Amino acid sequence: MNESFQSARFGKRVWLTNHAIESMAKRDVTLHEIMRLIEEGEYRAKGETHGWIFRHFPKRGDNLMCAAVVNKQTIIVNRIPNLILARHLPNPLYR
């Protein structure tokens, strides 16, 4: 892991795994977008230390960005899946 930033929202350091960085490159996701995702997105816990952070980016083709995170002493972003929010469907679609 070689990319990190400080989260004011969580008061913790946020680290991006190599897999997350590779996913960002494939999907043309910028570090600035990830920072906005972490600071402004909706957090949904999936257990005590794991969860997802979602945020709508209207100008992107994959308009719903999310990150799989581990939330402990620091936040580790594991994955940046490619999602599309379809208005007529109840759940996001993975691409």
N, C-alpha and C positions, 0 to 999 in steps of 0.2 A: 504494500500500500504506500503510495507516494504522493497522493493529493489529499489535502485536508483544509478545513477552514473552521472558524469558531462560530457556533450557533448562539445568537443572543436569545432566541426563543427557548432553547433547551439548556442554555448555560453550560454547554459541553463542546468538546472538539468533535468535528464530523470528519470521518475518514472514508475515502472511496476505495473499494477493493479494485484490484486489477480488472476483474470481471466487469464491475460497474463502469470503469473507465472505457473498456472495450465496447460495452453496450452503448455508452454515450457516443462514441465515435461512429458506430454503425448507424445510429439514429439521428446524427447531427444535433445532439443535445449539448448545450454549453454548460460550463461550470456556473455561470450566472443563473441559468435556468434551474440547475440543481439547488443552488443557494436559495432561490425564491421558493422552490418546492419544499425544502426543509423548513424555512421560516414561515411560510404562509399556507402550506398545505394542511389537509385534514389528516390527523394521525389516528389510525385504528390499530389497537393492540391485538396481537395474535399470541397470547400467552404473556408471561411476566416480562420477558425481555425482547421479544420479537414483535414486529408490526409492519404496517404499510403506511406510507404517507402519499396522499393523492392531491393533485392540484390540476385545475382546468387551465389550459393554455389555448385560448381561442384562435390564435393565429397559426398554430401548428396543425399539420395534417393529422397527426396522432394527438388529438387535442386534450386527452387526459393522460397526464404523466404521473407515474407512481414510482416509488422506490421501496424495495424490501430492506428493512433496517433491523439492526440489533441495537437495542437501547440499554446500555449498561453505564459504566463510568465514562465512556465515550459513545458516540453514535457511529456505527459502521454501516455504510450503504453497500449492500451486497449485490443488488441487481437493479437494473432500470428496464423493466419489461416494456414492450411497445404496445400501447393500448389505443383504442379508438372508442370514443363515447358516441354511440349512435342514439339519437333522440328517441327513436321508436322501440328501442330494446331496453329491458330493465337492467342489464348488467354490461359492464365494459367488455369488449372483445379483444382477445390477444391476437396480435398479428405476427 
